[in-house]
Amino acid sequence: MALPPLKTAISDTYPNPSNATARAGFASLYDYVVSIPHGQCRLVKSGGNLVLQRYNGQWLRINDVAYSIPSAGVSLAATSLTPGTLYYIYAWMNGATMTLEASVTGHSTDSTTGVEIKTGDVTRSLVGMARVITGPAWSDLVNQRFVVSWFNRRPIQCRVALGGSGGTTSASAVEFSTALRLEVLTWADAVLDFSFDGYTSNNTAGGTNFTYLTIDGTLYDSYSAFQSTSASATGPVASRLVEPAPSEGYHYVSPFISVNAGTGTWIGSASVGVRCSHKGYIQG
């Protein structure tokens, strides 16, 4: 089901086409009647597919026409796509059938309608972004958030826990472990909000452990420091990073660690509340 484009003028208004007030009034009424909200949907991973679902309505505008999103949603498999590649997801009309397309071509705002479209192609409306993993397959895990929606974004949690203790003797910041990376996709206007907390110790009295959070391995002014008052004393670590995304697309957030003396250890175990954990939120 589709509705026609909006009109801003009516040139043949009954009973008097020359009456400017009547023409303006009927034009406003027409716009009100056919003005259907745009983007009443959300892109999610469901099973092995991406699915564009209805959300708080059913309408999506494509090429300046409002179309009803099917009640069952619109699905897209990762078949024949390239692992490790970021794709923008667009909705388009294949005849009377709403269809999803994965494309490496970026998006821009259509100057006529204000709708975010595939750059250079008004027949494709942006609905999301996703990254393909080996398979090829879509992924939306707590430590690998590779599906984000353009419309109706909500907080999506990311998390990973330290399963076993680890540490360093390095005076310069080094990545704790690639296993503690949280991989995400972000929009250009997104803010990354992540934290790392738990317990740490140093085997040297006066030794200080430093814990940083990084984006793509880049250090920010976001760290915590614990100084051991005696050999192997244990204390809390709590580091938080809140930064605008460096760019739109793929990023990873990872803890880095260092010490000024001795050997620093960060506690990992199966016990919640004792082990170190890395977590955060993105919008998508």
Buried (B, 14 or more C-beta within 10 A) or exposed (E): EBBEEBEEEBEEBEEEEEEEEBBBEBBEEBBEEEEBEBBBBBBBBEEEBBBBBBBEBBBBBBBEBBBBBBEEBBBBBBEEBEEEBBBBBBBBBEEEEBBBBBBEBBBEEBEEBEBBBBBEBBEBBBBBBBBBBEEBBBBBEEBBBBBBBBBBBEEBEBBBBBBEBBBBEEEEBEBBBEEBBBBBBBBEEBEBBBBBBBBBBBBBBEBBBBBBBBBEEEEEEBBBEBBBEEEBBEEEBEBBBEBEBEEBBBBBBBBBBBBBBBBBBBBBBEEEEEBBBBBBBBBB
